[in-house]
Amino acid sequence: MISEELLNHYRQQGMKLRVVRDDYPANDVKGIVVAWDDTTVLIRKQNRRVLKLDRRYHYQPFIEERFSEWDLNKERPNDEWSGQPHFR
């Protein structure tokens, strides 16, 4: 879970974050920290919509390479977009 100090740092800097929710980059959320409580974080997206996300997700600066612990646990098919959604 992300710490209070790190959330406060990201909020004060206005840093754009990437929230990695699963192993598919299309499901990532990109935005800035607005507020948080013990279990959730509010993220404002570029289109000004606000999402309430669980604090257990992986939060990282958008400029960093995408973190994916799922890649370490299993092999994935070719990541090139085939036009078909991936269902598992």
KASULNOR-V977544 format. One record per backbone hydrogen bond with DSSP energy under -1.0 kcal/mol. NH is the residue of the N-H (numbers start at 1). CO is the residue of the C=O. If there is no record, write none. Layout:
# KASULNOR-V977544
{{NH	CO} {NH	CO}}
This chain:
# KASULNOR-V977544
{{2	55} {7	3} {8	4} {9	5} {10	6} {11	7} {12	8} {13	9} {15	10} {17	31} {18	60} {19	29} {20	58} {27	24} {28	25} {29	19} {31	17} {32	44} {34	42} {37	40} {41	53} {42	35} {43	51} {44	32} {45	49} {48	45} {51	43} {53	41} {55	39} {57	54} {58	20} {60	18} {62	16} {64	61} {74	70}}
